[in-house]
Amino acid sequence: MILLTPVRHAWTQRDLVGGDIAINFANTVSGWGTDNEDWLADFDGFARWARLAGLIDESDYQSAVATAQRHPRAVSRVFSQMTRLRLGFIRVFHAVRRN
């Protein structure tokens, strides 16, 4: 299991260096095996990243943030699923890199 330290990251365009959305999604964990920092430490960070990555526009971002405030339990479930998916990507990328 990968242990992550939550870090509130100030997203900039230069954080998107993977050339592919899935790689950029996995790159939201820094350290790659040592001193892992989770740059998507909360739903707002995930929404900010999704906006920067071009997955949602500003209107969708504002809507997601407002909805998150009204439905914290649902957001918690979505965020948990997103985290599991992202860790799955990371495991796959690590396996590919080892071979």
Jmol script that loads the backbone (N, CA, C; Angstrom):
load data "model"
ATOM      1  N   MET A   1       0.839  -1.185   0.000  1.00  0.00           N
ATOM      2  CA  MET A   1       0.000   0.000   0.000  1.00  0.00           C
ATOM      3  C   MET A   1       0.883   1.247   0.000  1.00  0.00           C
ATOM      4  N   ILE A   2       0.491   2.228  -0.773  1.00  0.00           N
ATOM      5  CA  ILE A   2       1.230   3.471  -0.849  1.00  0.00           C
ATOM      6  C   ILE A   2       0.716   4.409   0.233  1.00  0.00           C
ATOM      7  N   LEU A   3       1.606   4.897   1.078  1.00  0.00           N
ATOM      8  CA  LEU A   3       1.236   5.867   2.103  1.00  0.00           C
ATOM      9  C   LEU A   3       1.474   7.264   1.551  1.00  0.00           C
ATOM     10  N   LEU A   4       0.480   8.122   1.715  1.00  0.00           N
ATOM     11  CA  LEU A   4       0.547   9.459   1.148  1.00  0.00           C
ATOM     12  C   LEU A   4       0.403  10.517   2.235  1.00  0.00           C
ATOM     13  N   THR A   5       1.169  11.579   2.106  1.00  0.00           N
ATOM     14  CA  THR A   5       1.045  12.738   2.980  1.00  0.00           C
ATOM     15  C   THR A   5       0.244  13.793   2.236  1.00  0.00           C
ATOM     16  N   PRO A   6      -0.961  14.146   2.732  1.00  0.00           N
ATOM     17  CA  PRO A   6      -1.760  15.166   2.041  1.00  0.00           C
ATOM     18  C   PRO A   6      -1.061  16.519   2.060  1.00  0.00           C
ATOM     19  N   VAL A   7      -1.001  17.163   0.897  1.00  0.00           N
ATOM     20  CA  VAL A   7      -0.364  18.473   0.750  1.00  0.00           C
ATOM     21  C   VAL A   7      -1.287  19.330  -0.104  1.00  0.00           C
ATOM     22  N   ARG A   8      -1.583  20.522   0.362  1.00  0.00           N
ATOM     23  CA  ARG A   8      -2.380  21.458  -0.464  1.00  0.00           C
ATOM     24  C   ARG A   8      -1.429  22.073  -1.486  1.00  0.00           C
ATOM     25  N   HIS A   9      -1.616  21.712  -2.741  1.00  0.00           N
ATOM     26  CA  HIS A   9      -0.707  22.114  -3.812  1.00  0.00           C
ATOM     27  C   HIS A   9      -1.295  23.292  -4.589  1.00  0.00           C
ATOM     28  N   ALA A  10      -0.465  24.258  -4.909  1.00  0.00           N
ATOM     29  CA  ALA A  10      -0.878  25.393  -5.745  1.00  0.00           C
ATOM     30  C   ALA A  10      -0.631  25.021  -7.203  1.00  0.00           C
ATOM     31  N   TRP A  11      -1.679  24.587  -7.891  1.00  0.00           N
ATOM     32  CA  TRP A  11      -1.565  24.068  -9.247  1.00  0.00           C
ATOM     33  C   TRP A  11      -1.177  25.143 -10.245  1.00  0.00           C
ATOM     34  N   THR A  12      -0.252  24.783 -11.136  1.00  0.00           N
ATOM     35  CA  THR A  12       0.113  25.631 -12.268  1.00  0.00           C
ATOM     36  C   THR A  12       0.207  24.752 -13.509  1.00  0.00           C
ATOM     37  N   GLN A  13       0.189  25.357 -14.658  1.00  0.00           N
ATOM     38  CA  GLN A  13       0.251  24.616 -15.923  1.00  0.00           C
ATOM     39  C   GLN A  13       1.496  23.740 -16.006  1.00  0.00           C
ATOM     40  N   ARG A  14       2.596  24.148 -15.406  1.00  0.00           N
ATOM     41  CA  ARG A  14       3.825  23.349 -15.509  1.00  0.00           C
ATOM     42  C   ARG A  14       3.749  22.037 -14.721  1.00  0.00           C
ATOM     43  N   ASP A  15       2.686  21.852 -13.930  1.00  0.00           N
ATOM     44  CA  ASP A  15       2.479  20.576 -13.240  1.00  0.00           C
ATOM     45  C   ASP A  15       1.973  19.493 -14.190  1.00  0.00           C
ATOM     46  N   LEU A  16       1.486  19.880 -15.358  1.00  0.00           N
ATOM     47  CA  LEU A  16       0.917  18.938 -16.319  1.00  0.00           C
ATOM     48  C   LEU A  16       1.972  18.593 -17.363  1.00  0.00           C
ATOM     49  N   VAL A  17       2.869  17.701 -16.997  1.00  0.00           N
ATOM     50  CA  VAL A  17       4.021  17.388 -17.850  1.00  0.00           C
ATOM     51  C   VAL A  17       3.963  15.992 -18.465  1.00  0.00           C
ATOM     52  N   GLY A  18       2.924  15.214 -18.149  1.00  0.00           N
ATOM     53  CA  GLY A  18       2.887  13.820 -18.575  1.00  0.00           C
ATOM     54  C   GLY A  18       2.556  13.592 -20.032  1.00  0.00           C
ATOM     55  N   GLY A  19       1.952  14.575 -20.689  1.00  0.00           N
ATOM     56  CA  GLY A  19       1.584  14.399 -22.085  1.00  0.00           C
ATOM     57  C   GLY A  19       0.299  13.618 -22.292  1.00  0.00           C
ATOM     58  N   ASP A  20      -0.314  13.162 -21.218  1.00  0.00           N
ATOM     59  CA  ASP A  20      -1.549  12.394 -21.286  1.00  0.00           C
ATOM     60  C   ASP A  20      -2.298  12.613 -19.981  1.00  0.00           C
ATOM     61  N   ILE A  21      -3.622  12.698 -20.053  1.00  0.00           N
ATOM     62  CA  ILE A  21      -4.401  12.990 -18.853  1.00  0.00           C
ATOM     63  C   ILE A  21      -4.225  11.922 -17.772  1.00  0.00           C
ATOM     64  N   ALA A  22      -4.120  10.647 -18.156  1.00  0.00           N
ATOM     65  CA  ALA A  22      -3.945   9.581 -17.160  1.00  0.00           C
ATOM     66  C   ALA A  22      -2.597   9.702 -16.459  1.00  0.00           C
ATOM     67  N   ILE A  23      -1.569  10.032 -17.204  1.00  0.00           N
ATOM     68  CA  ILE A  23      -0.244  10.209 -16.591  1.00  0.00           C
ATOM     69  C   ILE A  23      -0.253  11.442 -15.698  1.00  0.00           C
ATOM     70  N   ASN A  24      -0.874  12.517 -16.152  1.00  0.00           N
ATOM     71  CA  ASN A  24      -0.970  13.707 -15.303  1.00  0.00           C
ATOM     72  C   ASN A  24      -1.767  13.419 -14.038  1.00  0.00           C
ATOM     73  N   PHE A  25      -2.787  12.589 -14.155  1.00  0.00           N
ATOM     74  CA  PHE A  25      -3.593  12.190 -12.993  1.00  0.00           C
ATOM     75  C   PHE A  25      -2.716  11.441 -11.991  1.00  0.00           C
ATOM     76  N   ALA A  26      -1.923  10.500 -12.477  1.00  0.00           N
ATOM     77  CA  ALA A  26      -1.012   9.757 -11.593  1.00  0.00           C
ATOM     78  C   ALA A  26       0.059  10.682 -11.011  1.00  0.00           C
ATOM     79  N   ASN A  27       0.479  11.664 -11.776  1.00  0.00           N
ATOM     80  CA  ASN A  27       1.519  12.589 -11.305  1.00  0.00           C
ATOM     81  C   ASN A  27       1.047  13.528 -10.205  1.00  0.00           C
ATOM     82  N   THR A  28      -0.198  13.408  -9.795  1.00  0.00           N
ATOM     83  CA  THR A  28      -0.671  14.224  -8.679  1.00  0.00           C
ATOM     84  C   THR A  28      -0.166  13.686  -7.346  1.00  0.00           C
ATOM     85  N   VAL A  29       0.552  12.580  -7.398  1.00  0.00           N
ATOM     86  CA  VAL A  29       1.312  12.078  -6.249  1.00  0.00           C
ATOM     87  C   VAL A  29       2.772  12.318  -6.574  1.00  0.00           C
ATOM     88  N   SER A  30       3.456  13.070  -5.734  1.00  0.00           N
ATOM     89  CA  SER A  30       4.877  13.317  -5.985  1.00  0.00           C
ATOM     90  C   SER A  30       5.701  12.393  -5.113  1.00  0.00           C
ATOM     91  N   GLY A  31       6.921  12.161  -5.506  1.00  0.00           N
ATOM     92  CA  GLY A  31       7.827  11.325  -4.731  1.00  0.00           C
ATOM     93  C   GLY A  31       8.050   9.958  -5.336  1.00  0.00           C
ATOM     94  N   TRP A  32       7.035   9.399  -5.989  1.00  0.00           N
ATOM     95  CA  TRP A  32       7.120   8.097  -6.644  1.00  0.00           C
ATOM     96  C   TRP A  32       7.855   7.045  -5.823  1.00  0.00           C
ATOM     97  N   GLY A  33       7.343   6.798  -4.627  1.00  0.00           N
ATOM     98  CA  GLY A  33       7.866   5.701  -3.822  1.00  0.00           C
ATOM     99  C   GLY A  33       8.615   6.151  -2.578  1.00  0.00           C
ATOM    100  N   THR A  34       9.047   7.381  -2.547  1.00  0.00           N
ATOM    101  CA  THR A  34       9.714   7.910  -1.352  1.00  0.00           C
ATOM    102  C   THR A  34       9.101   9.257  -1.019  1.00  0.00           C
ATOM    103  N   ASP A  35       8.743   9.444   0.230  1.00  0.00           N
ATOM    104  CA  ASP A  35       8.145  10.711   0.669  1.00  0.00           C
ATOM    105  C   ASP A  35       6.977  11.132  -0.221  1.00  0.00           C
ATOM    106  N   ASN A  36       6.051  10.214  -0.433  1.00  0.00           N
ATOM    107  CA  ASN A  36       4.913  10.473  -1.309  1.00  0.00           C
ATOM    108  C   ASN A  36       4.037  11.599  -0.772  1.00  0.00           C
ATOM    109  N   GLU A  37       3.851  12.627  -1.593  1.00  0.00           N
ATOM    110  CA  GLU A  37       2.943  13.715  -1.263  1.00  0.00           C
ATOM    111  C   GLU A  37       1.721  13.606  -2.153  1.00  0.00           C
ATOM    112  N   ASP A  38       0.554  13.667  -1.548  1.00  0.00           N
ATOM    113  CA  ASP A  38      -0.699  13.628  -2.282  1.00  0.00           C
ATOM    114  C   ASP A  38      -1.138  15.057  -2.562  1.00  0.00           C
ATOM    115  N   TRP A  39      -1.013  15.457  -3.824  1.00  0.00           N
ATOM    116  CA  TRP A  39      -1.363  16.825  -4.207  1.00  0.00           C
ATOM    117  C   TRP A  39      -2.855  16.985  -4.452  1.00  0.00           C
ATOM    118  N   LEU A  40      -3.610  15.908  -4.394  1.00  0.00           N
ATOM    119  CA  LEU A  40      -5.073  15.969  -4.454  1.00  0.00           C
ATOM    120  C   LEU A  40      -5.604  15.561  -3.087  1.00  0.00           C
ATOM    121  N   ALA A  41      -5.287  16.359  -2.107  1.00  0.00           N
ATOM    122  CA  ALA A  41      -5.570  16.013  -0.717  1.00  0.00           C
ATOM    123  C   ALA A  41      -7.031  16.194  -0.324  1.00  0.00           C
ATOM    124  N   ASP A  42      -7.799  16.903  -1.144  1.00  0.00           N
ATOM    125  CA  ASP A  42      -9.210  17.106  -0.843  1.00  0.00           C
ATOM    126  C   ASP A  42      -9.975  17.342  -2.140  1.00  0.00           C
ATOM    127  N   PHE A  43     -11.293  17.373  -2.032  1.00  0.00           N
ATOM    128  CA  PHE A  43     -12.117  17.511  -3.232  1.00  0.00           C
ATOM    129  C   PHE A  43     -11.843  18.819  -3.961  1.00  0.00           C
ATOM    130  N   ASP A  44     -11.663  19.903  -3.231  1.00  0.00           N
ATOM    131  CA  ASP A  44     -11.388  21.184  -3.883  1.00  0.00           C
ATOM    132  C   ASP A  44     -10.105  21.117  -4.706  1.00  0.00           C
ATOM    133  N   GLY A  45      -9.073  20.461  -4.164  1.00  0.00           N
ATOM    134  CA  GLY A  45      -7.832  20.294  -4.917  1.00  0.00           C
ATOM    135  C   GLY A  45      -8.051  19.479  -6.184  1.00  0.00           C
ATOM    136  N   PHE A  46      -8.878  18.438  -6.075  1.00  0.00           N
ATOM    137  CA  PHE A  46      -9.205  17.625  -7.247  1.00  0.00           C
ATOM    138  C   PHE A  46      -9.949  18.460  -8.289  1.00  0.00           C
ATOM    139  N   ALA A  47     -10.917  19.249  -7.846  1.00  0.00           N
ATOM    140  CA  ALA A  47     -11.675  20.090  -8.770  1.00  0.00           C
ATOM    141  C   ALA A  47     -10.772  21.141  -9.426  1.00  0.00           C
ATOM    142  N   ARG A  48      -9.858  21.735  -8.659  1.00  0.00           N
ATOM    143  CA  ARG A  48      -8.927  22.711  -9.230  1.00  0.00           C
ATOM    144  C   ARG A  48      -8.017  22.046 -10.262  1.00  0.00           C
ATOM    145  N   TRP A  49      -7.538  20.826  -9.946  1.00  0.00           N
ATOM    146  CA  TRP A  49      -6.702  20.099 -10.895  1.00  0.00           C
ATOM    147  C   TRP A  49      -7.487  19.784 -12.178  1.00  0.00           C
ATOM    148  N   ALA A  50      -8.720  19.309 -12.032  1.00  0.00           N
ATOM    149  CA  ALA A  50      -9.544  18.962 -13.195  1.00  0.00           C
ATOM    150  C   ALA A  50      -9.775  20.179 -14.083  1.00  0.00           C
ATOM    151  N   ARG A  51      -9.954  21.342 -13.475  1.00  0.00           N
ATOM    152  CA  ARG A  51     -10.121  22.572 -14.259  1.00  0.00           C
ATOM    153  C   ARG A  51      -8.831  22.887 -15.012  1.00  0.00           C
ATOM    154  N   LEU A  52      -7.687  22.826 -14.319  1.00  0.00           N
ATOM    155  CA  LEU A  52      -6.405  23.118 -14.957  1.00  0.00           C
ATOM    156  C   LEU A  52      -6.105  22.121 -16.080  1.00  0.00           C
ATOM    157  N   ALA A  53      -6.432  20.856 -15.858  1.00  0.00           N
ATOM    158  CA  ALA A  53      -6.154  19.801 -16.836  1.00  0.00           C
ATOM    159  C   ALA A  53      -7.111  19.846 -18.030  1.00  0.00           C
ATOM    160  N   GLY A  54      -8.123  20.692 -17.967  1.00  0.00           N
ATOM    161  CA  GLY A  54      -9.054  20.823 -19.078  1.00  0.00           C
ATOM    162  C   GLY A  54     -10.184  19.815 -19.074  1.00  0.00           C
ATOM    163  N   LEU A  55     -10.361  19.102 -17.966  1.00  0.00           N
ATOM    164  CA  LEU A  55     -11.457  18.143 -17.883  1.00  0.00           C
ATOM    165  C   LEU A  55     -12.798  18.830 -17.650  1.00  0.00           C
ATOM    166  N   ILE A  56     -12.769  19.969 -16.979  1.00  0.00           N
ATOM    167  CA  ILE A  56     -13.972  20.758 -16.733  1.00  0.00           C
ATOM    168  C   ILE A  56     -13.643  22.224 -16.996  1.00  0.00           C
ATOM    169  N   ASP A  57     -14.670  23.000 -17.293  1.00  0.00           N
ATOM    170  CA  ASP A  57     -14.450  24.436 -17.487  1.00  0.00           C
ATOM    171  C   ASP A  57     -14.762  25.173 -16.178  1.00  0.00           C
ATOM    172  N   GLU A  58     -14.634  26.473 -16.205  1.00  0.00           N
ATOM    173  CA  GLU A  58     -14.842  27.277 -14.983  1.00  0.00           C
ATOM    174  C   GLU A  58     -16.253  27.116 -14.432  1.00  0.00           C
ATOM    175  N   SER A  59     -17.238  27.072 -15.313  1.00  0.00           N
ATOM    176  CA  SER A  59     -18.624  26.897 -14.873  1.00  0.00           C
ATOM    177  C   SER A  59     -18.813  25.554 -14.162  1.00  0.00           C
ATOM    178  N   ASP A  60     -18.257  24.486 -14.747  1.00  0.00           N
ATOM    179  CA  ASP A  60     -18.340  23.157 -14.116  1.00  0.00           C
ATOM    180  C   ASP A  60     -17.619  23.153 -12.774  1.00  0.00           C
ATOM    181  N   TYR A  61     -16.478  23.829 -12.713  1.00  0.00           N
ATOM    182  CA  TYR A  61     -15.723  23.906 -11.456  1.00  0.00           C
ATOM    183  C   TYR A  61     -16.574  24.583 -10.377  1.00  0.00           C
ATOM    184  N   GLN A  62     -17.160  25.724 -10.699  1.00  0.00           N
ATOM    185  CA  GLN A  62     -17.974  26.448  -9.719  1.00  0.00           C
ATOM    186  C   GLN A  62     -19.165  25.596  -9.272  1.00  0.00           C
ATOM    187  N   SER A  63     -19.771  24.895 -10.213  1.00  0.00           N
ATOM    188  CA  SER A  63     -20.890  24.019  -9.891  1.00  0.00           C
ATOM    189  C   SER A  63     -20.454  22.864  -8.982  1.00  0.00           C
ATOM    190  N   ALA A  64     -19.312  22.276  -9.280  1.00  0.00           N
ATOM    191  CA  ALA A  64     -18.804  21.168  -8.459  1.00  0.00           C
ATOM    192  C   ALA A  64     -18.511  21.621  -7.032  1.00  0.00           C
ATOM    193  N   VAL A  65     -17.906  22.775  -6.887  1.00  0.00           N
ATOM    194  CA  VAL A  65     -17.591  23.297  -5.552  1.00  0.00           C
ATOM    195  C   VAL A  65     -18.875  23.581  -4.780  1.00  0.00           C
ATOM    196  N   ALA A  66     -19.849  24.201  -5.423  1.00  0.00           N
ATOM    197  CA  ALA A  66     -21.120  24.495  -4.759  1.00  0.00           C
ATOM    198  C   ALA A  66     -21.842  23.205  -4.365  1.00  0.00           C
ATOM    199  N   THR A  67     -21.856  22.237  -5.259  1.00  0.00           N
ATOM    200  CA  THR A  67     -22.501  20.953  -4.965  1.00  0.00           C
ATOM    201  C   THR A  67     -21.783  20.248  -3.820  1.00  0.00           C
ATOM    202  N   ALA A  68     -20.473  20.310  -3.807  1.00  0.00           N
ATOM    203  CA  ALA A  68     -19.688  19.679  -2.741  1.00  0.00           C
ATOM    204  C   ALA A  68     -20.051  20.256  -1.376  1.00  0.00           C
ATOM    205  N   GLN A  69     -20.295  21.535  -1.332  1.00  0.00           N
ATOM    206  CA  GLN A  69     -20.657  22.170  -0.061  1.00  0.00           C
ATOM    207  C   GLN A  69     -22.032  21.718   0.413  1.00  0.00           C
ATOM    208  N   ARG A  70     -22.931  21.448  -0.521  1.00  0.00           N
ATOM    209  CA  ARG A  70     -24.291  21.017  -0.168  1.00  0.00           C
ATOM    210  C   ARG A  70     -24.384  19.527   0.143  1.00  0.00           C
ATOM    211  N   HIS A  71     -23.463  18.720  -0.426  1.00  0.00           N
ATOM    212  CA  HIS A  71     -23.561  17.260  -0.303  1.00  0.00           C
ATOM    213  C   HIS A  71     -22.213  16.651   0.111  1.00  0.00           C
ATOM    214  N   PRO A  72     -21.746  16.939   1.305  1.00  0.00           N
ATOM    215  CA  PRO A  72     -20.403  16.486   1.697  1.00  0.00           C
ATOM    216  C   PRO A  72     -20.234  14.967   1.725  1.00  0.00           C
ATOM    217  N   ARG A  73     -21.272  14.217   2.073  1.00  0.00           N
ATOM    218  CA  ARG A  73     -21.125  12.749   2.101  1.00  0.00           C
ATOM    219  C   ARG A  73     -20.959  12.176   0.696  1.00  0.00           C
ATOM    220  N   ALA A  74     -21.720  12.697  -0.246  1.00  0.00           N
ATOM    221  CA  ALA A  74     -21.586  12.230  -1.625  1.00  0.00           C
ATOM    222  C   ALA A  74     -20.199  12.572  -2.163  1.00  0.00           C
ATOM    223  N   VAL A  75     -19.731  13.756  -1.845  1.00  0.00           N
ATOM    224  CA  VAL A  75     -18.397  14.178  -2.282  1.00  0.00           C
ATOM    225  C   VAL A  75     -17.337  13.279  -1.671  1.00  0.00           C
ATOM    226  N   SER A  76     -17.515  12.909  -0.438  1.00  0.00           N
ATOM    227  CA  SER A  76     -16.567  12.013   0.226  1.00  0.00           C
ATOM    228  C   SER A  76     -16.483  10.675  -0.514  1.00  0.00           C
ATOM    229  N   ARG A  77     -17.618  10.138  -0.935  1.00  0.00           N
ATOM    230  CA  ARG A  77     -17.634   8.878  -1.684  1.00  0.00           C
ATOM    231  C   ARG A  77     -16.948   9.035  -3.039  1.00  0.00           C
ATOM    232  N   VAL A  78     -17.265  10.103  -3.751  1.00  0.00           N
ATOM    233  CA  VAL A  78     -16.651  10.343  -5.063  1.00  0.00           C
ATOM    234  C   VAL A  78     -15.145  10.520  -4.909  1.00  0.00           C
ATOM    235  N   PHE A  79     -14.746  11.290  -3.917  1.00  0.00           N
ATOM    236  CA  PHE A  79     -13.332  11.537  -3.698  1.00  0.00           C
ATOM    237  C   PHE A  79     -12.596  10.241  -3.351  1.00  0.00           C
ATOM    238  N   SER A  80     -13.212   9.395  -2.554  1.00  0.00           N
ATOM    239  CA  SER A  80     -12.616   8.105  -2.203  1.00  0.00           C
ATOM    240  C   SER A  80     -12.450   7.226  -3.444  1.00  0.00           C
ATOM    241  N   GLN A  81     -13.454   7.202  -4.312  1.00  0.00           N
ATOM    242  CA  GLN A  81     -13.366   6.416  -5.548  1.00  0.00           C
ATOM    243  C   GLN A  81     -12.284   6.973  -6.462  1.00  0.00           C
ATOM    244  N   MET A  82     -12.200   8.292  -6.554  1.00  0.00           N
ATOM    245  CA  MET A  82     -11.167   8.924  -7.375  1.00  0.00           C
ATOM    246  C   MET A  82      -9.781   8.551  -6.853  1.00  0.00           C
ATOM    247  N   THR A  83      -9.620   8.545  -5.548  1.00  0.00           N
ATOM    248  CA  THR A  83      -8.320   8.208  -4.961  1.00  0.00           C
ATOM    249  C   THR A  83      -7.939   6.760  -5.273  1.00  0.00           C
ATOM    250  N   ARG A  84      -8.888   5.843  -5.166  1.00  0.00           N
ATOM    251  CA  ARG A  84      -8.609   4.438  -5.507  1.00  0.00           C
ATOM    252  C   ARG A  84      -8.231   4.287  -6.975  1.00  0.00           C
ATOM    253  N   LEU A  85      -8.940   4.976  -7.855  1.00  0.00           N
ATOM    254  CA  LEU A  85      -8.621   4.926  -9.278  1.00  0.00           C
ATOM    255  C   LEU A  85      -7.213   5.466  -9.530  1.00  0.00           C
ATOM    256  N   ARG A  86      -6.896   6.582  -8.920  1.00  0.00           N
ATOM    257  CA  ARG A  86      -5.578   7.192  -9.124  1.00  0.00           C
ATOM    258  C   ARG A  86      -4.468   6.277  -8.615  1.00  0.00           C
ATOM    259  N   LEU A  87      -4.647   5.663  -7.456  1.00  0.00           N
ATOM    260  CA  LEU A  87      -3.631   4.743  -6.939  1.00  0.00           C
ATOM    261  C   LEU A  87      -3.492   3.516  -7.833  1.00  0.00           C
ATOM    262  N   GLY A  88      -4.601   3.098  -8.462  1.00  0.00           N
ATOM    263  CA  GLY A  88      -4.520   2.011  -9.436  1.00  0.00           C
ATOM    264  C   GLY A  88      -3.663   2.399 -10.636  1.00  0.00           C
ATOM    265  N   PHE A  89      -3.858   3.614 -11.147  1.00  0.00           N
ATOM    266  CA  PHE A  89      -3.008   4.111 -12.238  1.00  0.00           C
ATOM    267  C   PHE A  89      -1.541   4.104 -11.821  1.00  0.00           C
ATOM    268  N   ILE A  90      -1.281   4.572 -10.629  1.00  0.00           N
ATOM    269  CA  ILE A  90       0.105   4.644 -10.153  1.00  0.00           C
ATOM    270  C   ILE A  90       0.716   3.246 -10.099  1.00  0.00           C
ATOM    271  N   ARG A  91      -0.028   2.278  -9.587  1.00  0.00           N
ATOM    272  CA  ARG A  91       0.486   0.902  -9.525  1.00  0.00           C
ATOM    273  C   ARG A  91       0.791   0.363 -10.924  1.00  0.00           C
ATOM    274  N   VAL A  92      -0.093   0.626 -11.863  1.00  0.00           N
ATOM    275  CA  VAL A  92       0.133   0.172 -13.245  1.00  0.00           C
ATOM    276  C   VAL A  92       1.386   0.829 -13.816  1.00  0.00           C
ATOM    277  N   PHE A  93       1.517   2.129 -13.652  1.00  0.00           N
ATOM    278  CA  PHE A  93       2.684   2.834 -14.183  1.00  0.00           C
ATOM    279  C   PHE A  93       3.973   2.346 -13.543  1.00  0.00           C
ATOM    280  N   HIS A  94       3.938   2.053 -12.253  1.00  0.00           N
ATOM    281  CA  HIS A  94       5.132   1.507 -11.576  1.00  0.00           C
ATOM    282  C   HIS A  94       5.477   0.126 -12.131  1.00  0.00           C
ATOM    283  N   ALA A  95       4.457  -0.698 -12.373  1.00  0.00           N
ATOM    284  CA  ALA A  95       4.706  -2.041 -12.904  1.00  0.00           C
ATOM    285  C   ALA A  95       5.318  -1.955 -14.305  1.00  0.00           C
ATOM    286  N   VAL A  96       4.809  -1.069 -15.128  1.00  0.00           N
ATOM    287  CA  VAL A  96       5.337  -0.893 -16.485  1.00  0.00           C
ATOM    288  C   VAL A  96       6.780  -0.399 -16.419  1.00  0.00           C
ATOM    289  N   ARG A  97       7.032   0.531 -15.548  1.00  0.00           N
ATOM    290  CA  ARG A  97       8.372   1.092 -15.433  1.00  0.00           C
ATOM    291  C   ARG A  97       9.387   0.048 -14.970  1.00  0.00           C
ATOM    292  N   ARG A  98       8.972  -0.889 -14.123  1.00  0.00           N
ATOM    293  CA  ARG A  98       9.880  -1.935 -13.624  1.00  0.00           C
ATOM    294  C   ARG A  98      10.256  -2.930 -14.712  1.00  0.00           C
ATOM    295  N   ASN A  99       9.411  -3.094 -15.711  1.00  0.00           N
ATOM    296  CA  ASN A  99       9.660  -4.109 -16.764  1.00  0.00           C
ATOM    297  C   ASN A  99      10.411  -3.565 -17.935  1.00  0.00           C
TER     298      ASN A  99
END
end "model"
wireframe off; spacefill off
backbone 0.3
color backbone group
